[in-house]
Amino acid sequence: MGKEERMDKEERKRRMNIPRQKMPEQDPRRRKHNSEEVPYGFSEETAMQEAQRCIKCKKPLCVEGCPVNINIPEFVDLIEQGKFIEAAWKLNEQNALPAVTGRVCPQETQCEIKCVLSKTKEPVAIGRLERFAADYERRHRSIQTPAPEKPEPSGKKVAIIGAGPAGLTVAGDLIKLGHEIVVYEALHEPGGVLVYGIPEFRLPKEIVKYEVSNLEKMGVQIILDYIVGKSRSIDELLKNGYDAVFIGTGAGLPMFMNIPGENLVGVYSANEYLTRANLMKAYLFPTYATAPVKSKKVITVGGGNVAMDSARTALRLGAESVIVYRRSRQEMPARDEEIHHAEEEGVEMNILTNPVKIFGDDHGRVCAVECIKMELGEPDDSGRRRPVPIKGSEFTIECDTVVPSLGNKPNPLISMTTPDLKTTRWGTLECDEETMETSKKGVFAGGDIVTGAATVISAMGAGKIAAVSIHEYITTGKVTKPKKEEKKKKKKKKKKTE
């Protein structure tokens, strides 16, 4: 064994013994009364220390786990060297929204789970380092990001429907290729779920605005308050100068429980509840008089990230907050961090419990919810154990607001006004997952409109695939799937990592 090899082993051991760095947070007793961001982020010293934990694998599996193909080892290495701005530039090469994904992407189940350290220790905090680099670049705006070389205008024009994560990703990738990009957004602010769904305390709106403004500086045009399907149809867009259309309208149609009492005053879908609080700034009541009915006690039904957001928002609007979830805590689909934060702040968890009826008072307002206790039976199609009601276990919880958070379906407006656009039985768009092509020529789609409600980063990953396909389509007139050899390689890689 040579001296150099021994040094490598010693350095590797040193790095592996560095503990994962903790991110400082607001005290839960304080933060449940404000809408300021909960984690404070890494300091420069902490970020550099965390970056040193990377053992610089020859074949970094973390990159395979990233839906938008960020060169993770390179940006982490730049942070280790103290080259924070350069790390942010490296992120921007593949990711149009790094400060967003650094906060809301479930890195623990994607890039971080692939980290070699995770086999014996805690993985490198890739998401927190991504957030640090993006935030550092935003705070030091005086240091200008080098503008990418402006390509020659292609003469091609692409319409993007929806300024959410998928649409903004497509816009960012295609504008770099010289195409004219126009984004049509139905709401009065761009960002989609980033502004109407994710609370201020998890993702400050200032960050979304900054990252959207970077796209606008690159030449992306965003038209707000414009509903495609009403103002103009997809067919009209294609007939009036657009060479291709991307649909990234998400899944904004809420699902309900179909139990008695759901039409009472005080029942809000999580979509409406969070939109009022986030986009319409109900958390700044009474400056912005857009709050729902002033609640004393809010019951949120569900166990996903949106349910945690709703329950934690209820606290910040001054209410007592309870989550009712029909499975156990272990089956909750929300990120562990979000569940932990909710519990720290005082959200009461009623697990293995399911609502069966909502009661109203003489004025038609919610006054209580009847629930039944559940037990876990055999696994269902999702792989989780099926919740089964326990006879005779009914009980009542008094409350004045109920927020079902049970998932969403796509709004049918696009499919209703585009008859030759095929949909699935769930109302999502039929789409080739390798190219993101729909059944209609020149029309592509990605994100929740295709998959149903999923993560921000998966929508961005679909956007990147769609951008490649759209570029090929508008420049050659066709779209080719990945070669069989490439697909085989991907399958082999997948088997190895499994």
C-alpha positions, -999 to 999 in steps of 0.1 A, spaced: 0 0 0 15 33 -11 18 65 11 -8 84 -10 -34 56 -7 -29 56 31 -34 93 32 -66 89 12 -79 64 37 -70 87 66 -87 116 50 -118 95 42 -119 84 79 -116 120 91 -144 131 69 -167 102 80 -161 111 116 -174 147 112 -209 147 126 -238 160 105 -242 197 113 -274 209 129 -294 237 114 -305 263 140 -342 270 142 -367 293 158 -379 282 192 -413 265 187 -429 285 215 -422 317 195 -425 305 159 -461 292 162 -472 328 167 -454 342 136 -450 334 99 -412 338 98 -392 310 83 -386 282 109 -350 271 100 -324 299 100 -300 282 75 -263 273 78 -236 299 86 -206 300 63 -185 280 88 -212 254 93 -217 250 56 -180 245 49 -178 219 78 -209 200 64 -194 201 29 -162 184 43 -183 154 52 -185 145 14 -160 116 8 -158 124 -29 -170 91 -43 -156 80 -77 -192 71 -87 -214 95 -68 -248 79 -65 -263 111 -51 -265 125 -86 -286 96 -98 -311 104 -70 -316 140 -82 -346 144 -106 -330 175 -121 -294 161 -124 -276 186 -103 -238 180 -102 -239 175 -64 -202 167 -58 -190 198 -76 -213 223 -59 -205 207 -25 -168 208 -32 -171 245 -41 -188 252 -7 -159 233 10 -135 257 -7 -154 287 4 -165 295 -32 -201 301 -23 -211 322 -53 -195 297 -77 -215 269 -59 -247 288 -66 -237 292 -103 -231 255 -105 -266 248 -91 -281 273 -116 -267 253 -145 -293 226 -139 -318 240 -115 -338 272 -121 -351 273 -85 -323 261 -61 -334 282 -31 -369 266 -34 -357 230 -38 -332 235 -10 -362 240 13 -390 218 0 -374 189 -19 -375 156 1 -338 151 -2 -339 124 24 -357 100 0 -338 111 -32 -302 123 -33 -294 119 4 -306 83 6 -281 74 -21 -252 90 -2 -226 64 7 -224 78 42 -261 68 48 -251 32 50 -234 36 83 -239 73 93 -261 103 85 -258 114 48 -243 147 38 -270 174 42 -272 181 4 -305 200 6 -293 223 34 -261 230 14 -282 238 -17 -303 262 3 -271 278 18 -255 284 -16 -287 298 -32 -294 321 -2 -258 333 -2 -260 343 -39 -293 361 -33 -279 381 -3 -249 391 -23 -268 405 -53 -240 430 -60 -219 400 -72 -236 395 -106 -241 359 -118 -223 357 -152 -250 359 -178 -251 327 -200 -241 333 -236 -271 344 -254 -280 320 -281 -291 332 -315 -329 335 -316 -344 303 -330 -375 320 -344 -396 294 -325 -422 303 -299 -434 281 -270 -464 287 -248 -463 274 -212 -495 271 -193 -489 274 -156 -461 292 -137 -456 265 -112 -424 244 -107 -428 223 -139 -436 253 -161 -409 275 -147 -383 247 -153 -393 243 -189 -391 281 -194 -357 282 -178 -343 254 -200 -358 265 -233 -350 302 -230 -313 292 -229 -317 276 -263 -329 307 -280 -366 301 -281 -392 328 -273 -411 317 -241 -444 330 -229 -459 317 -196 -496 320 -190 -506 320 -153 -542 320 -140 -534 336 -107 -521 371 -99 -486 359 -88 -463 334 -105 -451 303 -87 -481 280 -86 -480 258 -55 -449 275 -43 -469 307 -36 -505 294 -29 -497 261 -13 -465 262 7 -467 285 38 -445 315 43 -428 298 73 -416 270 51 -409 290 19 -409 328 20 -425 344 -10 -396 367 -14 -375 337 -24 -399 326 -51 -401 361 -65 -364 364 -67 -360 331 -86 -388 340 -109 -373 374 -115 -341 357 -126 -360 339 -153 -376 371 -165 -342 387 -167 -332 359 -191 -361 369 -213 -390 347 -201 -423 366 -205 -450 359 -178 -486 369 -184 -507 368 -152 -545 365 -146 -548 346 -179 -568 314 -179 -560 291 -209 -593 273 -216 -613 305 -211 -593 334 -225 -578 312 -252 -578 275 -259 -547 254 -267 -558 251 -303 -560 289 -306 -525 292 -291 -511 267 -317 -529 285 -345 -516 319 -334 -479 317 -336 -469 291 -311 -448 261 -323 -454 240 -291 -474 241 -259 -464 228 -224 -492 222 -199 -481 225 -163 -513 234 -146 -509 211 -116 -536 194 -96 -557 221 -80 -591 204 -77 -595 193 -41 -609 159 -30 -634 156 -1 -645 129 23 -681 126 11 -695 125 46 -726 143 60 -720 179 69 -692 187 44 -713 216 30 -715 234 63 -699 269 68 -664 263 82 -654 234 60 -625 245 37 -604 224 14 -567 226 23 -563 243 -11 -586 272 -2 -574 274 34 -537 277 23 -544 300 -6 -562 324 17 -533 323 41 -504 323 16 -513 341 -16 -539 363 0 -518 369 31 -544 360 57 -515 355 82 -512 394 82 -548 398 94 -562 424 99 -539 443 74 -552 418 48 -588 409 56 -587 376 37 -587 352 66 -612 323 68 -637 325 96 -618 334 127 -614 299 142 -611 287 177 -603 251 169 -594 236 136 -594 200 126 -572 191 97 -579 157 81 -549 139 65 -513 130 72 -494 145 42 -472 176 39 -502 197 30 -520 185 61 -490 196 82 -489 229 64 -526 234 71 -524 224 107 -494 246 114 -511 275 96 -541 272 118 -519 277 148 -505 309 133 -540 322 126 -547 319 164 -565 286 166 -561 254 185 -550 228 159 -557 191 157 -548 166 130 -571 136 124 -554 107 105 -568 73 98 -535 54 99 -506 53 124 -479 79 127 -455 56 109 -477 55 78 -480 93 76 -467 103 41 -455 137 53 -417 143 57 -405 134 92 -392 170 96 -426 185 90 -443 161 114 -417 168 140 -421 206 136 -459 203 139 -456 183 171 -430 207 185 -454 236 179 -483 219 197 -504 204 169 -524 176 185 -522 143 166 -553 121 166 -540 91 148 -559 59 138 -590 81 137 -614 89 109 -642 115 106 -676 101 98 -699 131 102 -696 169 106 -722 186 129 -735 221 124 -753 246 147 -786 264 141 -768 288 118 -753 261 95 -718 265 110 -695 237 120 -696 229 157 -682 193 160 -669 163 142 -679 127 149 -649 103 145 -643 66 148 -612 48 159 -594 26 134 -570 -3 135 -546 -15 108 -555 -45 87 -538 -61 57 -517 -39 33 -537 -22 5 -525 -12 -31 -503 15 -17 -483 -11 4 -496 5 36 -518 -15 60 -555 -8 54 -573 11 82 -603 -7 95 -631 9 117 -635 -4 152 -672 -9 159 -686 11 188 -656 34 191 -673 66 179 -665 98 197 -670 136 191 -645 165 189 -659 200 192 -645 224 167 -656 253 144 -634 246 113 -626 214 93 -599 213 67 -599 181 46 -564 175 31 -569 144 11 -551 151 -21 -561 168 -54 -571 161 -89 -564 182 -120 -589 209 -129 -608 195 -160 -608 229 -178 -579 221 -201 -591 187 -211 -627 199 -215 -616 226 -240 -592 204 -258 -612 173 -269 -583 155 -286 -562 155 -254 -565 121 -238 -569 118 -201 -568 89 -176 -597 77 -154 -582 99 -127 -585 130 -149 -547 133 -154 -533 138 -189 -521 107 -207 -484 113 -214 -453 94 -226 -432 95 -195 -400 93 -215 -407 124 -236 -437 140 -218 -456 141 -251 -494 141 -249 -518 126 -274 -520 159 -292 -493 169 -316 -471 197 -304 -485 196 -269 -464 184 -239 -472 182 -202 -456 175 -168 -460 177 -131 -491 171 -111 -514 174 -142 -498 141 -153 -489 123 -120 -516 137 -97 -504 155 -65 -467 148 -61 -435 167 -51 -421 200 -64 -389 183 -75 -406 155 -94 -425 182 -113 -393 200 -121 -377 167 -133 -406 162 -157 -401 198 -169 -365 190 -178 -375 160 -198 -403 180 -215 -378 208 -224 -355 184 -242 -384 169 -262 -399 203 -270 -366 216 -283 -362 186 -305 -398 188 -318 -397 225 -327 -363 222 -344 -367 189 -362 -404 182 -362 -401 149 -343 -394 135 -309 -372 105 -303 -372 83 -272 -340 75 -253 -320 48 -271 -324 12 -260 -288 11 -249 -293 42 -226 -324 26 -211 -306 -6 -204 -278 13 -187 -304 31 -165 -320 -2 -156 -286 -17 -146 -278 13 -125 -312 11 -108 -307 -26 -100 -273 -19 -85 -286 9 -63 -315 -12 -52 
